[in-house]
Amino acid sequence: MKKSIYHLSFIALIVSLTLTSCVSGKKFTASEARANKLQKENATTQSQLNDSKIHINSITALLYWGAVFFLCRA
C-alpha cells in the first residue's frame, strides 16, 4: 500500500512539473524578441567595424603612397 502511494505521488509530481513552466509564455516571447534584436544589432555593428577597417586601410595606403611620392620627388 505504501509503495502504491509513493508511486502515485511520484507520478503526480512528474505530471505537475511537466504541465507547468518556469517562465511565462509572455516573458519567453519577450526574451526571444530581445535576443533577436541584439543579434541584428551585433551583425550591424560587425558590418560597421569591417567597413571602418577597410576605410582605415585605404587611408593608410594613401598616406603611405603619398609619403613615397613626396620622398621620391625630393
C-alpha positions as CSV (number, residue, x, y, z in Angstrom):
1,M,0.0,0.0,0.0
2,K,2.8,2.4,0.9
3,K,4.5,1.6,-2.4
4,S,1.5,2.5,-4.4
5,I,1.1,5.8,-2.5
6,Y,4.7,6.7,-3.2
7,H,4.3,5.7,-6.9
8,L,1.1,7.7,-7.2
9,S,2.7,10.8,-5.5
10,F,5.8,10.5,-7.7
11,I,3.6,10.3,-10.9
12,A,1.6,13.3,-9.7
13,L,4.8,15.2,-9.1
14,I,6.2,14.4,-12.6
15,V,2.9,15.3,-14.3
16,S,2.7,18.6,-12.4
17,L,6.2,19.5,-13.3
18,T,5.7,18.7,-17.0
19,L,2.5,20.7,-17.2
20,T,3.9,23.9,-15.6
21,S,6.7,26.0,-16.9
22,C,9.4,28.0,-15.2
23,V,8.7,31.2,-17.2
24,S,5.5,32.5,-18.6
25,G,5.0,32.4,-22.4
26,K,4.8,36.2,-22.5
27,K,8.2,36.6,-20.8
28,F,9.7,33.9,-23.0
29,T,8.4,35.6,-26.2
30,A,9.8,39.0,-25.0
31,S,13.1,37.4,-24.2
32,E,13.3,35.8,-27.7
33,A,12.4,39.1,-29.3
34,R,15.1,40.9,-27.4
35,A,17.7,38.2,-28.3
36,N,16.8,38.6,-32.0
37,K,17.1,42.4,-31.8
38,L,20.5,42.0,-30.1
39,Q,21.7,39.6,-32.8
40,K,20.7,42.1,-35.5
41,E,22.4,44.9,-33.7
42,N,25.5,42.8,-33.4
43,A,25.5,42.0,-37.1
44,T,25.1,45.7,-37.9
45,T,27.9,46.7,-35.6
46,Q,30.2,44.0,-37.0
47,S,29.5,45.3,-40.5
48,Q,30.3,48.8,-39.4
49,L,33.5,47.7,-37.8
50,N,34.6,45.9,-41.0
51,D,33.7,49.0,-43.1
52,S,35.8,51.1,-40.7
53,K,38.8,48.7,-41.0
54,I,38.6,48.9,-44.8
55,H,38.4,52.7,-44.6
56,I,41.4,52.9,-42.3
57,N,43.4,50.6,-44.6
58,S,42.5,52.8,-47.6
59,I,43.7,55.9,-45.8
60,T,46.8,54.2,-44.6
61,A,47.6,53.2,-48.2
62,L,47.0,56.7,-49.4
63,L,49.3,58.2,-46.7
64,Y,52.0,55.6,-47.5
65,W,52.0,56.2,-51.2
66,G,51.8,60.0,-50.7
67,A,54.9,59.8,-48.5
68,V,56.7,57.6,-51.1
69,F,55.8,60.1,-53.8
70,F,57.0,63.0,-51.7
71,L,60.3,61.3,-50.9
72,C,60.9,60.4,-54.5
73,R,60.4,64.0,-55.6
74,A,62.9,65.3,-53.0
